[in-house]
Amino acid sequence: MHQFDDEVLECFLENQQQLFPERVAETLEEAEEFLDECMAVVAESVEDVIAYFEEEGIDMEGAVGEEILEADEVFDIGDGRYLIVEA
């Protein structure tokens, strides 16, 4: 089971509608459950985000470098880390 800290969970709660048409979680507990279920990943850097997409074989439609951070699945936690949620 992944352990998501409060910063990660709050980031997801605040920004979840960039990926989902309606809210999927209302509380930190619901957010953690949801992120566990969809096997979300916390990347420590932009390079880790890029490596994750490459490893998963996800086609980023030619996106390079920081363009990948604009993907709906990527949430900027604000402290240099990124949450990746596959819908």
Backbone bond lengths (Angstrom), bond angles and torsions (degrees), N, CA, C in turn:
res aa  C-N    CA-C-N  psi(-1)  N-CA   C-N-CA  omega(-1)  CA-C   N-CA-C  phi
1 M - - - 1.462 - - 1.536 109.09 -
2 H 1.290 115.94 134.20 1.469 120.89 178.05 1.515 108.78 -76.87
3 Q 1.287 115.61 146.16 1.454 119.55 172.17 1.520 107.65 -108.80
4 F 1.304 116.02 115.04 1.460 121.62 178.49 1.525 107.33 -101.24
5 D 1.339 116.94 127.68 1.461 118.30 179.07 1.531 110.13 -77.98
6 D 1.331 115.41 170.46 1.461 120.05 -174.60 1.528 112.48 -60.04
7 E 1.338 117.39 -35.23 1.473 119.39 179.19 1.525 110.72 -60.63
8 V 1.322 116.40 -43.10 1.465 121.45 179.92 1.526 109.58 -64.87
9 L 1.331 116.46 -46.63 1.466 120.46 -177.58 1.523 111.38 -65.12
10 E 1.329 117.15 -41.18 1.466 119.96 179.20 1.519 111.07 -66.31
11 C 1.329 117.15 -38.71 1.465 121.13 176.72 1.525 109.93 -59.71
12 F 1.337 116.81 -45.33 1.460 120.17 179.80 1.527 110.83 -65.18
13 L 1.329 117.98 -44.78 1.467 120.51 179.95 1.526 111.21 -58.80
14 E 1.330 116.83 -42.62 1.464 121.02 -177.18 1.528 112.43 -71.14
15 N 1.339 117.06 -31.71 1.463 120.33 -169.85 1.524 114.85 -116.61
16 Q 1.328 118.17 7.68 1.459 120.84 -173.27 1.525 113.45 -57.31
17 Q 1.327 117.67 -26.46 1.464 118.92 -176.94 1.528 113.34 -77.16
18 Q 1.334 117.34 -2.14 1.474 118.13 171.18 1.527 109.18 -71.71
19 L 1.343 117.13 -21.04 1.457 121.54 -177.17 1.524 112.33 -113.16
20 F 1.317 116.76 -33.72 1.464 120.73 -176.23 1.523 110.35 -116.57
21 P 1.349 117.36 139.80 1.464 119.80 -177.61 1.533 113.04 -64.76
22 E 1.318 117.22 -27.65 1.455 119.35 175.71 1.519 109.11 -134.53
23 R 1.306 115.94 163.37 1.474 120.89 -176.95 1.521 110.50 -62.49
24 V 1.328 116.13 136.09 1.464 121.04 177.96 1.523 110.83 -106.36
25 A 1.331 117.21 -10.62 1.462 121.54 179.95 1.523 109.22 -149.65
26 E 1.336 115.15 144.18 1.463 120.74 179.28 1.529 112.15 -114.75
27 T 1.334 116.75 -22.70 1.460 120.75 -176.48 1.527 109.65 -124.23
28 L 1.321 116.60 165.95 1.467 120.67 177.00 1.527 110.15 -59.73
29 E 1.333 116.76 -39.26 1.467 120.33 -179.46 1.528 110.77 -64.13
30 E 1.331 116.56 -45.14 1.469 120.27 178.67 1.522 110.55 -63.64
31 A 1.322 116.86 -39.48 1.463 120.72 179.07 1.522 109.95 -62.28
32 E 1.350 116.52 -44.38 1.457 119.84 -179.14 1.533 110.79 -64.06
33 E 1.325 116.57 -43.12 1.472 120.33 177.97 1.522 110.93 -60.09
34 F 1.327 115.67 -45.86 1.460 120.18 -178.75 1.526 110.96 -62.82
35 L 1.322 117.00 -46.07 1.459 121.05 -178.57 1.520 110.99 -64.82
36 D 1.336 117.03 -37.24 1.467 120.65 175.64 1.526 110.27 -62.36
37 E 1.341 116.33 -46.21 1.462 120.92 -177.52 1.518 112.42 -61.31
38 C 1.331 117.02 -40.09 1.470 118.24 -177.96 1.526 111.46 -93.64
39 M 1.331 116.00 11.57 1.459 122.36 175.09 1.534 111.98 53.33
40 A 1.317 115.03 48.71 1.465 120.97 176.69 1.521 109.45 -65.05
41 V 1.327 115.02 156.84 1.460 121.85 -175.60 1.521 108.91 -129.27
42 V 1.327 116.06 140.69 1.464 120.44 172.22 1.520 107.22 -101.33
43 A 1.333 115.88 119.93 1.468 121.92 177.84 1.522 107.80 -97.77
44 E 1.325 115.67 140.24 1.461 120.94 -175.86 1.529 113.55 -83.02
45 S 1.346 117.45 -12.23 1.471 120.12 -176.94 1.524 109.65 -161.52
46 V 1.333 115.34 170.26 1.465 121.11 175.34 1.531 109.33 -58.50
47 E 1.335 116.38 -41.43 1.469 120.25 -179.30 1.526 110.95 -61.07
48 D 1.336 116.46 -37.97 1.469 120.23 178.00 1.526 111.36 -66.42
49 V 1.327 116.68 -36.70 1.470 120.30 177.48 1.528 109.41 -62.48
50 I 1.328 116.12 -48.10 1.469 121.29 -179.72 1.524 109.98 -61.20
51 A 1.333 116.92 -45.67 1.467 121.12 179.65 1.525 110.93 -61.18
52 Y 1.334 116.87 -39.73 1.465 120.97 179.52 1.530 110.26 -60.05
53 F 1.331 116.88 -49.46 1.464 120.00 -179.06 1.524 111.43 -63.06
54 E 1.328 116.32 -38.12 1.467 119.52 177.95 1.525 110.92 -65.38
55 E 1.342 116.91 -45.56 1.466 121.24 -179.89 1.524 111.86 -62.12
56 E 1.330 116.02 -38.41 1.459 120.42 -178.01 1.534 111.18 -79.43
57 G 1.321 116.44 -8.21 1.461 120.25 -179.22 1.516 112.72 68.88
58 I 1.319 116.14 28.83 1.463 120.78 -179.34 1.519 108.43 -84.68
59 D 1.317 115.60 124.82 1.461 120.89 179.97 1.516 109.12 -78.17
60 M 1.305 116.08 116.11 1.457 120.58 -179.92 1.525 111.06 -94.16
61 E 1.318 116.93 21.95 1.466 122.86 175.58 1.522 112.31 49.85
62 G 1.323 115.44 45.46 1.454 119.83 175.62 1.516 115.16 81.59
63 A 1.334 117.02 1.67 1.470 119.49 179.17 1.522 108.94 -64.94
64 V 1.311 115.33 137.06 1.463 119.86 178.69 1.522 109.40 -127.07
65 G 1.318 115.28 154.72 1.458 120.93 175.51 1.510 113.02 49.90
66 E 1.308 115.30 -130.21 1.460 121.00 -173.27 1.524 113.03 -69.53
67 E 1.343 118.20 -14.35 1.468 119.41 176.57 1.518 110.67 -59.01
68 I 1.328 116.65 -30.77 1.461 121.28 179.99 1.528 110.24 -60.26
69 L 1.322 116.77 -30.47 1.461 120.73 -178.43 1.524 112.05 -67.94
70 E 1.328 117.12 -14.14 1.453 120.88 178.66 1.522 112.17 -85.05
71 A 1.321 117.99 -5.92 1.458 121.31 178.53 1.524 109.07 -62.57
72 D 1.343 116.29 142.70 1.462 120.53 -179.75 1.526 112.26 -58.55
73 E 1.338 116.93 -27.53 1.468 121.11 -176.91 1.520 113.27 -77.05
74 V 1.326 117.44 -10.58 1.466 121.42 -174.70 1.529 109.54 -106.05
75 F 1.328 115.36 123.22 1.459 122.49 179.69 1.520 108.58 -112.54
76 D 1.332 116.72 125.65 1.466 121.95 178.28 1.519 108.27 -82.04
77 I 1.326 117.02 112.01 1.459 121.20 -177.40 1.527 110.32 -70.37
78 G 1.316 116.45 -27.09 1.465 119.94 176.11 1.521 114.17 103.81
79 D 1.320 116.92 -5.23 1.470 119.66 -179.71 1.526 110.89 -119.63
80 G 1.335 115.78 22.11 1.458 119.83 -179.32 1.519 112.78 97.98
81 R 1.338 116.20 -12.39 1.465 120.18 178.61 1.526 110.20 -99.73
82 Y 1.332 114.83 161.18 1.456 121.36 -179.52 1.520 109.44 -133.88
83 L 1.322 115.72 139.31 1.462 121.51 175.06 1.520 107.21 -98.25
84 I 1.333 116.54 129.63 1.464 120.97 178.27 1.527 107.02 -112.92
85 V 1.339 115.44 120.85 1.463 121.61 -178.16 1.521 108.19 -121.39
86 E 1.325 116.46 117.59 1.459 119.21 177.15 1.520 109.16 -91.10
87 A 1.312 115.27 118.46 1.471 120.04 -177.46 1.514 111.21 -78.12
